[in-house]
Structures are given as structure tokens and as C-alpha cells.
Amino acid sequence: MTPELSEILSTARVVALPMHTRFRGVDTREALLFEGPEGWAEFSPFIEYADAEAATWLAAAIDFAWRPQPAALRDGIRVNATIPAVEAARVPDVLARFSGCRTAKVKVAEPGQTLADDIARVRAVREAMGPEGRIRVDANGLWNVDEAEHAVHALNEFDLEYVEQPCATVEELAELRTRVKYLGIPVAADESIRKSSDPLAVARAGAADLIVVKAQPLGGVTHALQLIAATGLPAVVSSALDTAVGLSQGAALAAALPHLDYDCGLGTASLFLDDVADRRPRDGVIPADRVTPDGAALDRLAADDDRRDWWLARLERSYRVLDAG
């Protein structure tokens, strides 16, 4: 069942969450939340995304709010800490916000920074976490193949769990995977899955050892599960910088996976100064149940009128895209 637009709008709330540190170019994360028969859901495609792409995120939100989700196979989800592209000296303070996390994902290849900055940041994470900590790095596709190969060699001393989306294209990922395979560092695909018109191309090309999946950009939990099964690759469920409501959708996806071999990128509530509910990790784990936002938090974090109107108009446009499809 697809609800009428008026049903969605009747409960819609637009919030603006302040962040500890700029992340993905964002200081304040905006999202539109609404409630359906199954509970609350989130619609929060990034600002720069066009309506056609945003419509997939809306489909995911409608699915989560109006339809029962696949059965959960686990109650809690182990999550990683996320380290923005901060200077090395700030790493211990960032890690301290991620209670009990044994894994850290470190942002690298930040525009305006150098490989030396990345090395210093990853070294600080290794020193803080000790030899048993697991470290993965995420370049968001910003290296070319030669740059990525050089960076992987330079970071190899820190015993990386994997390198996420080091290059932009499937062809580049496949080439890099061939070049660094002897080092034993797996390559993960993220943008090549969630922003691709052919998300299975990564698997066909042998371009990745594992995939990073996000419930909203892939159209919801059921669609994401189908995609993961079709690739035949291990999956890491991650956040799209979601509020606590969106994180509960990601947790529903992680909870439904037959195999969950890696800690998930669903601990990102710790990047926010405030949220609509508390979904920060405890002992490295978040629960897999649904989130109901706190009414006082919805009021406290309400976006201003202009931003609220912008999001409501975007919702209506995205709904029309779905309705026409």
C-alpha cells in the first residue's frame, strides 16, 4: 500500500541536527521525519541530490513506515566509530564518543588535505585503539588508481581491515584490486553500489571484495537485502548520516542479514551534538528495534520555516516522481 501524500504530510517534521565536526561538508544535518502505521521513518537525501535520486530515498521511508520489515535475526548490531578528516591530535577525543567500538572507519582523501594528513590520522587511530583495533579507511572515490595504490602502500603498516571506495569507477576499483591484492587488503564498494544505475556491475567485474550498503539510497530494507544476495558479496550496512530514526532502519537491514561479518557503520549518532532520540553506541552496539523520536527533541531541533518549506516541497516533488513511475 502506498499512502496518499496528505497522509505523509500530516505527520511530517523537519529537523536540523548540529554536528560536533564538519562531516561530508555538512555542519548541520537536515532530515524530514514522518510516521506511518508501522512507526517513524526518515527521508533525508543529501541536499545536492536531484528529485529522481531522492525519490528512491522516499520509497525507502514509505516502506519502513507503512510495511512490516523482514524478520530480525539478531537484537543488537556491532558498529564502528567514524573518524572525520580531523587533525591527528583530535582523534582521541572523537574516539571517546564511540563507547566500546572495536572498529574505526577513518575518512581520508579529504579535498585540501594531503596523504601525510591521512597517514597521521590513521596512525593516531592505531595508537589509540592498540593492535587489536580494526581500522578501515574511506576515500569516497577521490583517488585515481595510481594515487590509491600509493596510499594503500603508505597505509599498509597500520593493518587495514579494508579500503572503502578508493576510486570512483568500477573499472578503477577492479584495476586497483588487482594491483594491491598481494598486500591482502580488501577493497570495498560504496558509491559504486548506491549511486549506480547498475549496482551489480561491481560484482560482475570482480571490482570489490565486499560492499557497503545503505537502506535509504537502495530503496529500503527488502530491496537492499535482494541486492546483497544478488552480488554474493559480504555486506557492511552503513549510515547516510541519518538521525536516530534512519539509523533504526539501517539496523533493521543489518538485523535481517543472514551473515554479518563486519561491524556496521551505524554508530554515527555520536557525530551529532543532539538528536531526536539517543542511538549512540553502548559497548560498541546499537539495538535493532525501531526508534520513536522524542517530542521535545522534535520541537527543540525543528528547522526554521524556510528550510521546513524547502523539505516539504522536495517531499512533494519526490512523491510525484514515485507516483509517475
Disulfide bonds with the S-S distance in Angstrom:
none
